[in-house]
Amino acid sequence: MEQSNFLNDSTNESRLLLELYGKIIDGELTTFESLKKAVSRYKVTNDLRRCLFRAFELQRKLYWGFFRDLTPKAYPLLWQEIVIVDSQFRFGGDLKRLMSIPDIYLGLLDIHGYTRYCNDKKRNMSMIDLLDRMIYEDVDAICAENGVISKRAQGDEILVLGASAANVLKSVLQIMNYFNTQGRSFRNTVLSRKLPGTVLPKFQISAGIAGGQKFTPLVITRDGDISGDIVNTAARLQAKANKISPDKNRIMITSHVYQKLRAAEAEKPDEEFASIDYFNMGTIEFKGVSQNVYDIVFLPEEKDRLNLREQMEVLYTSLEKRRWKTKIFKDALDTTTKLLSNQLSKGCKDTAAGRRLENSYRETLELLKKTYTLFNSMYYEAAISSFSRIIDSLSGLGNLDRIVIEYLELVKRNYLVLNDRYSGVLDEEVVVRLNEVCSPQEKENYLLLKKHRAMYDKLRSSTRLKLKSRKTTWHRITDEIGEELNINLQSFK
């Protein structure tokens, strides 16, 4: 088909642009490919390029949703990953609607206290509007500085998406700092978000960051929203972070994001990350899907947690190898000892309550030593019972690391299951070997007191201890049901 030189003056250019605008608004031209076809009868000139560029801007604003502000100039890395760029007109293209994009990272943030703030300020709409403008406008500005785009998902949730794990993390950290600083400063510039005579409260944020997997799909819907495993994973990490720290900033990331961050840091150190570190959380199960997770340690008051890192990784290894006979129990005792010793090294408050807490820690450390001795002496039931009581008492203390406590709870529950099975097998053997392990009088008492539960339990425990097969039975039971025991933390979102 012969191409026309129709675009030879500004009048014709304006006429074509209005025609394209009308078709874009009416939904006839929703892709860049369709836009190109609509002007294919014209020769490619600078006028046509300019006309296409302006028409594409409108198309992007109307149909790209989350990506409506995405341009190759403002977001070069993201543009390269998200857009199928047109080979002829590099300024345009179409979104990758359903593809696995390895270099894409999503952070989901939840602002703590947003609902309460809105309820408290419901008679002062200017204050609610102030917070909303911070979320809509200031967060966008912070993210744009890092080549990351953001979107308010719902009331107190924010999505941030980028083509670099480091840039997404940097944006999340800066957003946290911005909402947690009453001066509201960003890159040495005070954003004008403070009304005369008002001071906004500090808001804490929990966040989850996912992405970086070669075969994890990102789905971009017709209206430009995003969905897929990356969104679900980020949401579940955020929910876990919120559960562990409902009143503090916390960021959790997948192991893929962790690896990308460490690789980027090794290649080009970033001073903004100089003070952060990582705490391996092991494997967490999200609705049947296991995910290796890391917790980012960036708050000064949490640096002491890193003293527990090495011991926790020893416990993770034992759990992964399912070494229930001895190793996991002893590692759990060592972890509990390390946890309490770490607390004592920090020091407790010089108050009556603080001194009571310190004494409680010291008493528990002594009890842990006795529990260790019980287990080594093959008094497995007593050792497990003692460990269970210790963990129950520590679980109620809010000042202890919640990640460590969750793992100790997991170990406790599994050993209680083991102990029930073990005790049942021993009881069956006691009945079979009653003549061997009991004197005639003990046998008579055993059978008689079986009717009287409390006394029977006491005597049963003593007769169990006389069985020579205690250790071999324990090892057999751990082999039989060790594979059935859950070794991952659960997250139910």
N, C-alpha and C positions, 0 to 999 in steps of 0.2 A: 504494500500500500504506500502510495506517495505521501510523504510527510509535508505538512503545511508550514509556512513561515508566518502563521497567523499572529504570533506574539511579536509584532514589530513596533508596538507603541504601548505606553502605559495604560491606555484605555482598554485595549484588548487583554492586557495582563490582568487588570482589575476585574474585567468581565469574567475571565476564566477562573480567577480566584473565588469570586462570588459563587460561580457555578459549582466549584469543588466544595466550598464551604457548605452550600445547601445540601449536596449529596452526602457529605460527611455527617451533618446534623441529622439528616433523615435516615441514617443508618445504611445507606447504599454503599458507601466507601468506608469500610472499617479496618482495612489492612493497607499496608504500604504497597503491596503487590497490586491491589485493586486500584490504588491511586495512580500507579504508573500506567496501568492499562487505560485509564480514563484520559491520559494525556499522550498516549502513544502515537496519535496522529500528528503531533508537532515535532519539529526538529529540536534536538537538545541544544539549547542556548543558555546563556547566563540568565536571561529573563525566565526561561522555563525552570531552571534550577531554583531560582529565587521563589517562584510561584509554588513549586513543589515543597520547598522547605517550609513555607508559611502554612500551607495546607496540612503538611505532616504535623506541625506543631499543634494545630487544632485537633487533629486525629489522635495524637498522643494524649492530649489533655482529657479528651472525652472517653477514650476506650482502653487506656493503659492502666487505669486504677492506681494501684500501689506504685506503679512505675511511671506515673504521669509526668514527673519532673526529670526523668532519666534522659540525659543527653551525653554524647561522646565527649564533650568538652568538660562538663562538670563531673562526670563519673566514668572516666575512661576504662577502668578495670571492670566495673560492673556492666558497662555497655557491651564490652567484649564477651562477657560470660552469658548475659541474658538475652541479647539481641542477635537475630540472624541478619547480619548487616547486608544491605543491598550492595552488590559489586559495582554498580554504575553510579549510584548516589550514596556515598558513604555516610551522609548525615541521616539517612533513613533506614528502615528495616522493620521486621516484625518480631514480636516476642517469641521466645522458645516456649511454647505452651505446655509441652509434656516431654521433658528430657531429663536425663541424669547429668547434673552439672557438678563436677567434682570440686571446683573452686568457688563454692558459694557457701556463705555462712549466715546463719540467722540467730539473732538474739531476741528473746522475749523477756520483757521487763514488767514487773508488777509494782506499782507504787503503794506502799503500805500507808494506811490511814487516809486514803483518798475519800472513801465513802463517809468516814466519820467527819472529816473536814467539811465535806459538802453539807452534811446534816447540821453541823455546828454553824455554818455560814449561810443557811438557807434564807435568812432574812437580809443577807448582804450579798446581793448578786454580783456586785463588782469584785468581791474577793474570789468568788467562784470563777468568774470570767478571767480574773488574773491568773489563776492556776491553769485554766484551760488554755490560755494563750501561751503559757510557759510550755505546756505539753505539745501543743500544735506547732508553735512557731520557733521557740527557743531550742527544743530538741532537734527539730529539722536543721537549724543553723549549726548546732554542735556536730551532728552527724555529717552534714555536707562538708564540713572542714576536713573530715577524714575519708571522703569519698564513699560515704555510706548513706543509704536512704532510710527514712523512718516513716512509720504510720501508726496512728493511734488505733489499736484494734478494737477496744471498747473502753468503758469508763476509765479504768486505772491501768490498762495494759498498753504497752508500746512494742511494736515490732521494729527491729533494725536489721537491715540486710546489706551485706557487702561481699566483695570478691576477695577479701583478705581477712583471715582470722584476727590478725593483729589490729586491723582498722576497726573491726566490729568490737573487739574487747576494749580498745581505746575509747570508742564512743560510749560504751556502757559505763566505763570508769568515770568519764567526764560528766555523763548524765547524773550518775550517783553523786559526784562531788557537787554538781550544780544544785541538785535538790536538797543536799545536806548542808549547804552553806547559806546562811541568811543574807550574806552580801550578794549572792547570785552572780558571782564573777565567772567569766569564761574567757580564757586566753587574754588575761589582763584587761578585758573590756567588760565593764559592768552593763549587763543587759538591763534595759529600763523596765523592770518588772516589779517595782516597789511603789505602792501608792503612798501618798503623804500620810504619815502617822500610823502606818501599818507595818507589821513584820510577819511574814509567812513563817509557819513552823518548819522545822527540819523534817524532811520526808526520807524514810528508809526505803530501799528498793531491793527486791530479790530478782535474780536473773538466771536464765539458762541459755547457753550458746551451743548450737549443734551445726553440723555440716562437715564438709571436707571429705566425704565418702564418695568413692568413684561411682557406686551404683545406687545411690540414694536419690530417688526422683524428687524434683521440685515441680509441682503442678501449678501452672498459671491459668486461672479460669478465664472465661470469655470477658468478664468485667474487670480483669486485672488483679483479682485477689490471688493469694497464694495458699496452697495446701500441700499435703504430702507428709512423708515420714519426717522430714527435717523440721516441719512446724510442730508435729506431734511430740517429737523428741525434745525440742526446746521448751515446749509447754510443760512437759513432765519434769524436766530438770528444774524449771522455775518453781513448780509446785513443791518439789523436794526441798529446794533452797528455802522456800517460804516456811515449810514445816519445821526445818531445823533452826532457822533464824527468823522468827516472826517479827522481831523488833530490831533487827540489824541488817545492814547491807550484806548480801552474799551473792556470789556468782559461781555457778556450777557449769562445767563444760564436759563434752564427750572426750574420749581418749584421742579421737582423730583431730579434734580442735587443739588439744594439748600438744600433740606431735607437730602440728603445723606451727603453733606458737613457738615451740622450742627450736624448730628448724629456722624460722624467721629470725629469732633472737640470735642464733648462732651465726647466721649470715650477716645480719646488720643489727647490732644492739640498739635498743631504743631506751633513752633515759627515762621515759614515762613508765617503763616496765622494770626499772632497776630495783624497785622496792617490793615487787610482788614475787610470790613463790606459789608452789602447787602442792596440794595434799591429795594423795591417791585415796579415793574412797572405795576402791575395789569395784565389784560388780553389783549393780543394782538392777532389779527386775521390774520392768514396766509392762504390766498386762501381758506377761508371757515372753516378752522380748528382753534379753539381757543386754546391758550396756555398761561398758567400763567408764567410770566417771571420775573427774578430778574437781576438787574444790580449790578456788583461787584464794590464796591468803594474801590480802592486801591491807587489812586494817592493822595498825600498829599494836593494838591490844590483843591481837590474835597470833602474833608471831611465835609465842611460846608453844603453840600447837605443833609447830614443826619438830619439836623434841619427841613427839609421839610417832612421827612419820615412819622411821625405820622399823620400830616395833610393830606397827600396824601392817607393814608390808610383809613381815615375817608371818603374821597371823593370816593374811590373805593367801599366802603361798600354801600354808598348811590346810586351809579350807579348800583351796582349789584341788589339792592332792587328796583331800578327804582323809586326813590322818587322824581319825577319831580315837584310835586306841589310846594314845598318850599325848601326842604332840599338840593337838588343838587345845586340849584342856590346859596343858602347861603354858602354852603361848597365851591363852586367855588370862591365866593367872599373872603372867609376866606383864601383859598389857594393862591389866587393872593396877598392878603395882606401879608401873611407869606413870599411869594416869594420875594416881594419888600423889606420887612423889613429885610429879611436875607441879601439881597444885600447891604442895607444901613449899616448893622452891620459890613460887611466886609470893607466898606469904598470905595469910588470912588477915582480915580486918582486925584491928586491935580493939575489939568490942567483946562483950560477953558472948554474943552469938558467934563471932569470928573465932574466939578461943574454943568454944564448944565444937565448932566445925573442925578446927585443927586437931583437937583431941580425938574426934570421931575418925578422921583420916588415919591417925597414928594407930588407933585400935584396930581399924580395918586392915592396915598393913600387917599387923601381928596375926590377925585372923587368916590372912592370905597365906602366911608362912605355915600355919597349922593345917590349912586346907591342902597345901602342897604336900606336906608330910603324910596326911591321910591318903592321898591318891597314890603316893609312892609305896605306901604300906598295903596297897590293894584294898583299902576301905573305900571302894568306889562310891557306894551309896552315900556314906557320910560326907565324902569330899564334894559330891555333886550337890547334896543338900546344903552344905555350907556355902558353896559358890553361888547357888541360887539365892540364898538369903542376902549375900553380899551385894549381888547385882540388883536385887529388888530395892535394897536400901539406897544404893547409889543412883538409881533411875529417877528418884524423886528430887535429886539435887540439880537445880537448874544451872549451876555454875560449871558443871562438867561438860566436856566436849560431847555433843549429842551424836556425832557420827560414831565415835568410839563406843559410847553407851549402846547405840543401836546394834553394833556388832557383838558386843558382850551379851546383850539380850538374845540375839540370834543363837549364839553358842550355848547359852543357858537353856533355851527351849529345846534345842536338839539333844543336849545331854540328859535332860529330863525324860525325853522320849526313849533314849538309849537305856536309861536307868530303869524305867518301867519294864521294858522287855527283859533286861538282864535280871531284875529281881524276880520276875515271873519264872524264868528258866531255872534260877537257883531254887525257888520254892518247889518246883517240880522235882528237882534232884534231891532236895532235902527229904521229900516224902519217900523217894525210892531208896535213899541211903540212911533212913532214920536210924536203923540199928547200928550203922557204922559211926555216925557222928554224935549220937546221943547215948547217954547212960540209960539204963532201964527207967530210972526215976525221971530223967529229962524227957524220955519218950512218952511216959505216962502223962507228965505235965503238958507236953506239947499237944498231945491229942485232946487232953481235957481243956486246956486253956484256948484251944482253937475256937472254942465257943465264946470266949470272952476276948473280944478283939484287942483292946488296949494292951492287956497283959500278953496276949498272943503275939502282937507285933514286936514287943520287946524281946520275947523269947525267940521269935523267928529270926530277928536280926543277929542274935548271938549264935544261933545254929548255922546261919548262912556263913558266918565267919569261920566255921570249922571245916567247911568244904575245901578240899585240896585243889579242886578244879576251878577256883574262883578266877584266876588270871586267864586260863585258857578259855573259860566260858565268856569272860569279858571280851577277849579278842575275837572269839567266834561271833558274838552278837554284833560287835562293831563292823565285822566283815559282812554279816548278813544284811544289815539294814543301813549301813553307812551310805550306800548309793541313794537311799530314799530320802535322806536328810537334806533339807534346804540349806544352801550355803550362800544365798544372795539376799541382800536387803530388798524389801518389797516397797514399791511405790504404786499406789492404786489409782492415780489419775489417768 
